[in-house]
Amino acid sequence: MIHDLFAWLLATFVIGPVQAELATKMEAVKAPAAIIQQVQECVVNGTPALIARAVEDPFWGITTTISVVAGLTDAKAVLAGTSPQCATAIGAVKPLLDMPEA
């Protein structure tokens, strides 16, 4: 039951919003397909890691979710922290996301 609660919290307030933001911005700046694929893999592979961490450390799960919702923590940074591959993917897309939209 706790696993399901943390899965819902993270999916609703962290993963879903960051996935939507990344998809919209990458489409707007016409990000290369390779970067889009890396970011999508990061989201898919990072989600179970975030849920596992939240189940193991409920305080982290709750405070991280609240921090992301309040705008104190960047959801992309939380996702990037799940693995070195995810950090690389988010790092690769960050300059594209910082570009002004045309």
NORDAHU-V133267 format. One line per field, one symbol per residue. ss: DSSP state (2 for helix, 1 for strand, 0 for the rest). phi: phi as a letter, one per 40 degrees, with the letter a starting at -180 (. if undefined). burial: b if it has 24 or more other C-alpha atoms within 12 Angstrom, else e. A space follows every 10 residues. Layout:
ss->???
phi->???
burial->???
This chain:
ss->0222222222 2222222222 2222222200 0022222222 2222222222 2222220222 2222222222 0000222222 0002222222 2222222000 00
phi->.cdcccccdc ccbbcdcccc cccccccccf cddccdcccc ccccccdccc ccccccbdcc dccccccccc gcbccccccc ccaccccccc cccdcccccc cc
burial->eeeeebbbbb bebbbbebbe ebbebbeeee beeebbebbb bbbebbbbbb bebbbeeeee bbebbeebee eeebbbbbbb bbeeebbebb ebbbebbeee ee
